[in-house]
């Protein structure tokens, strides 16, 4: 896999990697483990979509952290709250402000 794009994100590295099937994976990897391949957040059919998703993920991650959520196995999670699937948020191009509204709505239930 070839890294096509990489950005720092909250103590981690978010990368876009081209696969053998000519798709593009958005992955996250802790900066303290540079030899690992990271965890796949989602796969996209085009490089442009994957790069946009990687950039968006960092914004979504920051917004989720402000609301007490953390990343776990491809989801934003918080005790006693619904899990939010990161890949779905990226495919829907959910903006950070929209994520905050989703989180606030979930807190009211």
N, C-alpha and C positions, 0 to 999 in steps of 0.2 A: 504494500500500500504506500502510496506517495502522498506526503503532506502537501496540500495545495494552499492552505491558509491557516494561520495560527494567531491567537490573541490571548493575552493574559486576562484572567477573569476571577476576581475574588480569591486569590491564592492558588488558582488552578490554571491550567492551560486548556483552552478550547481550540480544537483543530478540525479542519476539514480534510478528510483523507479520501483519495480516489481508490475505489475497489477494483478488483479484477473484472467485475461485471460492468464497469464504467458507470457506477453509481457513486455517490459521495456521502460518506458518513460524517456526521457531526459527533465528535467525541470530546469527553472531558477527562482530564488527567491531573492528579495532584502534582504540583511542581516539585514535591519532595521525592517523587518516584519517576524520574525522567526516562527510565528504561522500559516502563510499561507501555502498553498500547492505549490505555485509557478505556473508559466505558462509553459505549455507543449510546448517544441520546436519540438519534433518528437518522434515517437514510433518505437521501433525496436524489431525484433523477438528473438534476443539473448542478453544475458547480456554482452558478449564480444563486440558485435557491439555497444551497447549503451554506454559502458564505453569509447570505442574509440571515439565515436561521442561527448561525453561530453568533453573529453580532447581536441578534435579538435575544438569544438565550441569556447572554450576560446581563442585559437589562431586566429580563424577567427574573433571573436569579436574585439580583439586587432587590427588586421589589418584593419578592417572596420572603427574603431574609428579613426585610423590615417588618413584615407581618408575622414573624416567628416561625416560618417554614424553613425546611432544609431539603437538600436533594438526597434522595435515597432510591436507588434502583430505577432511575428514569422517571421519578415522580417528585413533585414538591409535596412534602408531608409535614403534618403537625398533629400532635396527639388530639384525639377526639374531633378531628376534622376530616372531611373527604380528601382523598389523595388526588392530586392534580397531575395528569399525564403530560410530561414535558413535550413529547413528540407531537401530541395532538395540539397543544398550545402553539408549537412552532408551525405546524402545517396550516393552522387557522390564522397564522400571523397575528396572534393575540398581542396587543400592545401592553406595556406595563400598567398603564392606567386601567385597562380592561381587566387585567389580572387582579389588581387591587379590588375592583368592584366584585369580581367573582369570589374572592376571598372574603370580603365583607358580607356578601350575600350568604355564603356558607356559614359564617359565624352567627347569623341571625336565625338559622334553622335549628 
